Amino acid sequence: MKIGILELLSLPAGNIPVAIYHTLVTKQFSSIMPQVISVWCRQLGHQTFYGTYYGLGDARKLLPSELDMVFIACCTEMSPLAYSLAKLYRKAGIKTVIGGPHAKSFPGDCLRFFDVVVKECDKQLITDLLANRFEPGMFVSSTRPLNDLPTVEEREPEIRASAFFGRRWRSPFLVSLVPNMSSMGCPYSCDFCADWDTPYRVLPMERLAADLKFIAEKLPGTAVAFWEPNFAVKFEQIFELLESIPMASRVPYLMECSLSILNESRIKRLKETGCMSALFGVESWADYANKSGLGSKRHVEDKLNNVIASFKQLKDNIEYIQATFIFGIDTDSGDEPVELTKAFMREIPFVWPTINTPSPYGGTPLQARLLEEGRILEKLPFVFYVTPHLSITLKNYDPCSYFEQLINLSSFISSDSMLKQRLQATPALKGRFFHRVRTLGEKYINRQYCQTLELLRSDKQFLAFHEGRSDVLPDFYHHLYDKKLGKYATLLSPEERSPHLEPCQPLLV
């Protein structure tokens, strides 16, 4: 059969600056499982076509028009684009399958547009799919834990197609990323995370060692992106392997991990093994203290001081550092969360702070609680389940005061004085470049916050919707939806844009 695998990394780029950003940055964020599916289909003897869409051109042109089956993967923000493409593929008689983060979170909604929805996947499930053992309208999930993945060598065609440039994907550019994983699952149980109940497990070290050797020898000029939420929870096991590689053959890498696993000696080992960039989830000053090494403590000053001290130790050992925050959870109130984050930035300006609005992703304890409390804006399309938008009503902020706080915080993040401090505190040229680019991006986000606040103050129907007193989607969101989807917007009716949030149980196979 002819099988297509398409990963959606972005909505269509609306202007030239966004298109350039997607080409240089978004293009590098391809994930592992679509590549794994492509390898498995190829190993099973099928003619396989793989592509990643990062906002440029027509997504359908990445795959042949004549296919027997197409797999699509995306996050929730990109799901309307996935739905639009699925309608076109089904109209052409092509069987459609969706997997990835959105399929896991909102399978019932996906079943409106796709023939089969997949939660957890392995090679046997793909074998069954390709043999047409699942009828249209099925939500399926493997009961077998996925404990290994195809090697980088086996995924090389997909890696070159997604991360390289030039004729037939010959060359890396700046830093082309090779997606990889050393573990799966998560040892924490954060209520907002889709992996809250997925057991943590380390993948085979032999495969990781072979991957790093292959990358060093065959893919020079690249870096490894460990796309896993908690890299090196089994720290000694992972780092003994990284340190066993000769210094000249060590591949630079990016990772995400918890501050709780790091101490002074471990931080030095990050630099020695080639860690060039790291993301740490601080999440909230008043909650999720276990990820910052504070155990059950909930004192915000303790967490602030502890986090600042940890990041100061990281400064000379990692070129670029990011901290993520969620502002607006139920433990947030008043000015305190914003002022603490500003104090954090003043002390350690070399760390870039990413501020997320809370989103009720399906299958999480947070979504279940918010549904029960009637706090989800159920008519809001999934394309708005992302910063700078707000998809829920908040416990301790009315909509106007919340966006006032966001504007206050965002203005501080993107201020010229803050940028100057960041540049002075960041010696690495790439780090300084990204600080400049992200400051421009934050200024754009700030303008969107200001636009939302103006509507909340001037449009009674818009305010009523965000206060949960009306379920009529404001015209503003209809127009913005059309703008975000571009030519694909006409493929979904107003009724199809409204999410179905009901939980759905998979057939376990």
N, C-alpha and C positions, 0 to 999 in steps of 0.2 A: 504494500500500500504506500501511498504518498502521505506523509505525516508532516504537519507544520507545528512548530513550537514558537510562540510569540510571547515575549515579556514586555509589558507596558511600563515604562519608567517615568513617563511624563504625559501630560495632556499636550495638545498642539501648542507650539510656541506662537505667542501672539504678536511678537515684534522681533526685530533683529538682535537687540541686546540679550533678550531671553534665549533666542536661538543659539547665539554664541555661547552663552553659559551652559546650555544643555549639551552642546557639542563638546565642550572642554571638560565639563564636570559631571553632569547627569549621566552621560554616556558610560561613565566608569562604574555606575552603581548596579550593574547587572548582578543578579543573585545566582545561587548555586543550583537550586532544584530544577529550573527550566533547562539548564545545561545537562543536568543528570538525566532528565526525561529524554532529551535528545540523544544522549549516548545510549541509553537503554533501548530506545526505538531502533537505533542503528544496529546495535548488537543483536536485536531480534530479527534482523534481515529486512527492515523496511527502508524505503527511500525517505530520508529525513531532511527537513529544511528548518533552520533556526534563525531567529532574528530578534533584535531588541529595538523597541521604538522609544526614542527620547525626544519626541516633539517635532521632528522635522519631516515634512513630506506626508505622503499617504501611507499609513500603517499597513494597509493591505498589500502594498507593493513590495514589502519585505519578504513575502512568501508567494509561491506560485498560485495562480488562480485556480488551478485544478488540484484539489486535495481530497483525500478520503476522510481525513480527520484533522482537526486543529485543536491544540492545547493552548490556552491563554492563561497567563499568570499576572496578577497585579495586586496593588494595595487598594484600600477602600476608596481613596481619593480618585483613583483612575478607573474605578468600576464602571461609570457611565460610558466611557470609551470602550471598555471591554464589552458591555452590553450592546452598544451600537454595532461593533464588529461582528458579534455573535449573530445578530439579526441578519446581517449581510451574508455571513457564511451559511447559516441555516437556509436562507432563501436560495442559495446556490446548491443545496443538497449535501453540504459538508457537515459531518457530525462534529459537534462542539463540546469541548471539555474545559472546565475551569478549575484551577487549583491556586495555591498560594494564600497570602494573608487574608484577602477579602473573602475568598471561598470558605476559609476556616471560620471567619467571623460571622458571615451572613449567608449561609448556604441556601436558606429558604428564598431569599431575594434572588440569588443567582439562578435558581431553578426556573424562574420566569423566562430566562433568556438562553440558558445552556441545556444541552441534552443530559450531561452528567456533571456532577459537582464532586470534587475529591477533597477530603480533609487530610488524612495521613496517607502517605503513598510509599510504595516500594516497587521493586521490579516485577513481582508477581502480579500486583494489582494492574500495572501497566500492561502486562501480558494479557490479562483478562479483558482490559479495555479494548486492546487492539483486536482481540478475538470476538468482540461484540457480545460479551457475556452480560453486559449491563444494559437494561432497557432505558430508553429516554425517560427523563424525569426522576432519575435515581441520584441520591446523595450517598456516597460510599466512602469507607475508610478502612485502611489496613489495620489489623490487630497485631501485626508483627512489628516490633520496634525497629526502626531504621538505624542500624549500627555501623554502616560503612557506606562509602560513596565511590563512584568511579574516580580514578586518579586524574591529576592535572594532564598527564600525557593523553589519556583517553578523551579529555574535554578540550584539548588544544584547539580543534577547529572552532568550537563555540567561543572560547576565550579570545581568539584572534578576531572573530566576527564581532564580538561585543566591545572589546577594549582597544583594538588596534586601529590604525589609520592607513590610508593609502590603498593602492591597487591590490585587491585580494588580501587586505588586512596584513600587510607586511611589517609595519613598524609601530612601536609604541610611541607615545607623544607626551612630553612632560612626565607624568607618572601614570602609566597604564596599569590598572589593577587586575590582579588575578584573584577571583573570589575563591575562598576556601573555608574550611571549618575544622576545628580540632575537637569540638564537642557539640552536643545537641541538648535541648531542654534547658531548664533553669532551676537553680537551687532555692530561689526565692519565690514568694507567693504574692507579689504586688497585684492589687485588685484590678488594675487597669490593663494588665498585660495578658495577651492571648496565650502565653506560655506558663501561666500561673500554676497549672496542674500538670505540666509536662516534666517527667523525671529527667534529671540531669544525668548525662552519661558522656564519657570520653570516647572518642572514635579511635580506631587503631593507630598507634604511634608509627608502625611500620609504613603505613600509607602516607602519613604526614611527612616522614623522613624522605620517602621517595619523591613526593611532590616538591619539597623544597630543593632537592638535588636537581630535579628536572627543570625547575624554574631558573635556577642559577646557571645551568648549562645551556638550556634551549630558549629561554625567554629573557635574555638580559635586558636591563632597562625598565623592568617592571617591579611592582611591589605587591606583596600579598595583602589582601583585605580579608581579615578574619570576620566574616559576617555571622557572628554569634553574639548573643547578648551578654555572655559572661565568659570571656576568654580567660583561660588559666586558673579556673577555680581549683583544679588539681595542679597547683603552681609548680611544685618540684618536678612532677612527671613531665609537664610540658617544657619547662625550661632546661631540664637536663638534656632533652633532645635538642633544643635550639642551641645550647652551648656545646653540644658535641660536633656541630658543623664547624669546619675550619673558618676562621675569621674572614678570609678572602672570598668564601663561598656563601656567606650569610646574606639572605635576601631581606631587604627592608620590609617592614610590615606595619599595618594599621590594625588597631584592635579596640574593642569595647570591653570594659570590665568594671568590677565594683572596687571602690576605694578600700573596702574592708579586707581585701586579700593582700594589700600592699603594706610593706614596712620599708624602712630605709635601705636595708640590704637588697630587698627584692626590686626596689625602684632602680637601683644602680644596674641591676641585671637587665632591665628593659633596654637601656642604652647600649649595653654590651652586645645584646642579641639583635639590635637593629630596629627597635621600635621607633618609628618616625612620627606617628600620630596616634592619639588615644582619645576615646570618648568615655566619660564617666557620668553615670546617672545620679545626680544629687536629688532630683525629683522635687522634694519639698523640704522646707526648713522645719516643719512641724510634724512630719511623718516620714515613713520609710527609712528610719534611722539605721536599721540593720545593714543597709547597703553602704553606709558610711563608716561602719565599724563601731557604732555606738550601742549595739545590742538593743535593749528595750527602752533606752533613755529617750525622752521626748523634749528636753529643754532646748529651745532653739539656739540659745547662745552657745551651748555645748557643741551643737552640731556645726554652727558657723565657724567656731574656732578650730574644731577638729578638721573640718573640710579645708579651711584655708591653710592650716599647717601641712596637710597632706599634699596639696597642690604646690606649695612652695618647695617641697622636696622633689616634686616632679619636674620643676622648671628647667634644670640643667641636664635633664636626661631624656626629654622628649621634645621634638621640634615644634609640634603643634598640638594643643590640648583644647578639648571642648568639654563643657559641662552642660547637662540638660536639666531643665526644670519644667515642672507642670504647675502653672499658676491658676488657681480657682478651684482646687479640691476642697472638700468640706472642712478641713482643718485650717484653711486660710481665712483670714478676716482682717479688715482694716488696712492700715498702711504697712503693717509689720513685714509681710512677705516681700514687698517691693523694697522697703528700706534695707532689709537684710541682704537682698540680692545686690543692691547698689553698694553696700559695704563690702560684699564679696568682691565685686569688680574693682573697687578702689584699692583693695589690698593686693589683688593678684590680677592685674590688667592683662597679662599674657594669656589668660584662659578665656576662650570665647564662650559666652553664655547663650544657649538656645532656649527660648521660652516657648513652651507649648500650651495651648488651651486644652482642657480636658475633653476627650472624645469617648463616647460610650460604645467601644467596639464589642461586637457580639461574642458570646461565649465567655465573658469575663464576669467576676462577681460585681464589678462596678456597674456594668450594664444591667444586670439582673436587678440590682437595688434601685437604680434610677428608673427602670421601667415600672417597678412596683410602686415607686413614689410619684410616678407621672411627671418626671422631670426631663424627659427627652423630647426635643422638638421633632415629633414624628413625621412631619411633612417636609422636613429639610432634606434635600437630596444629598446623597453620599459624597458628592464632589466637594461639599462644604465641611466634611469631617476632618478639618485640618486648620491649623493656624493660617490666617488671622481670624477665622470664623469661630462661632460658638454654637454648639449643637444641643446644649442642655441649659436648664435654669440652675443657677447657683444657690447654695445654701446661705451664704453670708454676704453676697453682693447682688444689688439690683443691676440690670444691664448697663445703665449709664455709669454708675460708679465703677463697675468692673472695667469698662473700656477706658475710663479716665485713668485708672491705675495702670492699665496696659500701655497707654500713651506715655504716661510718666516714666515707666520703666524702659520702654522702647526708645524714647527720646534720649535717655541717659546712655543706653547702649550705643546708639548711633551718633552721639555727639562728637564734634570735632575734638574736644578736649580729651574724651575717652579714647578716640582713635590715636591721638598723639601719645598718650600713655602706653597704649598697646604696642605701637611701633617702637617706642623707646625700650620696652621690656621684652621685645621679641627679636633676637639676633638673626634667626634664620630667614633668608630671603623668601622662601616659599611661605613661611608663616606670616611674614609681613604682607605678602601679596594677598593671601586669603583674608587677612584682617581688613584690608582695603575693600576687597570684593564683597565681603559679608557686611561691612558697614553700609555700603550702597544698598545691599539687599534689605537690611534692617530699616533703612530710611523708606524704602518702598512699602514694607510691611506697616510702618508707622502711619503712612498716608492712608492705608486701608483701614487701620484702626480709627483714624480721624473721620473717615467717610462713614463708617458704621456709627460712630458716636453722633455725628451730625444727623443721621437718619433717625436714630433713637430719640433725639431731642425734637425733631421737626415733623416726624411722621407717626401719628398715633397708631395706625395699623401695624407699622413695623415694630413699635414698642410693645404693643399688645401681643404680637407673635413671640417676641423674645421674653416676655414675662409669662408665657404659657397661657394667656387668656384667650388666644385665638389660634385656630389651626389652619388659617388661610395663609398660604405661602405668599409673602410680599412680592410685588412686581419686581423689586430690586433683584431678588434671587432668580427669578425667571430670566431677566435680561443678562445677569452675570453668568448664569448657566449657559446660555447661548454663546456668550463671548468665550467662555472657557473651552467649550466643545467645538467651536468653529463649525466646519461643514458637517460634522457628525451630529450636531444638536438636533437636526430635523428628523433623525431616525428614531428618537424617543418621544413619545407623547407626554403631555403633562401628567397623566395618570401613571405612566411607566417610570417617570422620574421620582415618584414618591416611594420611599423605601418600605419594604415589608420586613418588620423587625421580629416577627414571631420565631422562637427557637425551633430547630429542626434536628432530629436525631438521625445519624447515618446508619446505613446498613453496614455492619461489620463483616469484613471478608478476610 
